[in-house]
């Protein structure tokens, strides 16, 4: 099977999954109710959510640039930020083509032919992982203080165990598989933690915009879980995955699901609006 055929199949799978997921969601809740909730949301908190989200992306670009500088790719922080938004645009709006990370590597490789693809790949991979680990940690901690804790003992034990080992596991992973990056572990881990905290603040702002604070912790748990699942290349921009997660996650504890789906759609809109900036930066250096 050729490379082009694989891309087409991948795109078809993403479209199919996203379509089915949204069909399932909107067959169970009213579109008019969702529309009413979103259009009556508090605009101040929505703007705050947008600001926190983009601050997280700015810091993410700083973290990625630490890795690039470590492999002798000398780019300015402004250019690193542009690359990050271009990558976001590619991931969201061009799901059937090259990935955002792939496009960043392609551009930088053209400008730095002496750097190996392996170095670019390892730097980008570690950047992703250093962001994922704090996300898992926050998800575990919030889970313990949510209504989900106590539903299934085995899950409770796994979550507590995961919270304890997730950062040490990242250190061991870096030390034995990517030893050349070990000296970056402290600052990139701290940056990754701040990035995820800003994402949480964005999520908190959306919950306040919806005036549904009584389920704040549960919303944050599902937001983080859906963010982990959305990393999987099975949907377009994570849409469908987050909505399904909130639909069944809130149903599990007997909480009305309409606000959860509205939350997921608002977060997608914020992501899409922010990512759209990338089209204007595509040919800018």
C-alpha positions, 0 to 999 in steps of 0.5 A: 500500500502506497503512502498516498493510499495510507493517508487517504485511508487515515483521513476516511477513518477520521471522518468516519469516526468523527461523524459517528461520534457526533451522530451518537452525541446529538441523537441523545441531546438537543442541538437547540439546547446546546446552541442556547447554552453556548450563545448565552455563555458569559463572554468575559469567561470565554475570552479568559478561556481563550487567553489562558489557552493561547498562553499555554501554547506560547509556553509550549513553544518555549519548551519545544525551543529548549529541545531544538536549541539542545540539538543545535537548531538556532531559531528565535523564540518568535519563529518557534512560536510561529512554527507552533501555530502553523503546526496547530493549523496543520493538525486541525485543518489539514488532517489528511496531510502531513501532521503539524509536527511533521511539517515543523520538522520538514521546515527546520530540516530544510534550514538545518540540513546538518541535523539528523531527522532522528534528532528532530524526531526525538526532540519533538517526541520528548516535547510531546511527552513532557506535556502529556505527563503533567496532564496525566498527573493533574487528571489523577489528582483531580480524579481522587477529589471527584465523584468518580473516586470510589465507583471502582476500587481497582480504578482508584488504586490504578489512579493513585499508583499512576499519580505516584509513578508518572514523573519518576517514570518520565525521568527514567524514560529520559535517562535511559532512552534519551540521555542526551536530553536529561539536562533539560528534564527539570526545566521542560518538566516545570514548563510542561506542568505550567502549560497544563495548569494554564489549560486547566485554567482555560477549562475552569473559565469555560465552566464558569462561562456556562455557570455550572460550577457545581460540577467543576472537578468532574468537568476538569477530570473529563476534560483531561481524560478527553485531552489524552484520548484526543492525542490518538489519530482517530478523529479530526482535531479531537472533535467527537472524542471530547463530546463522547467522553463528556456524554458518557462520563457525566452519565456515569455519575448521573449528571446532565450531559448537555452542559458537558457537550457544550463545554467540549464544543466551546473548547473545540471552537477556541482551539479552532480559532487559535489554530486558524492563526497558523494560516497567516503565518504559513509563509512568514519567517 
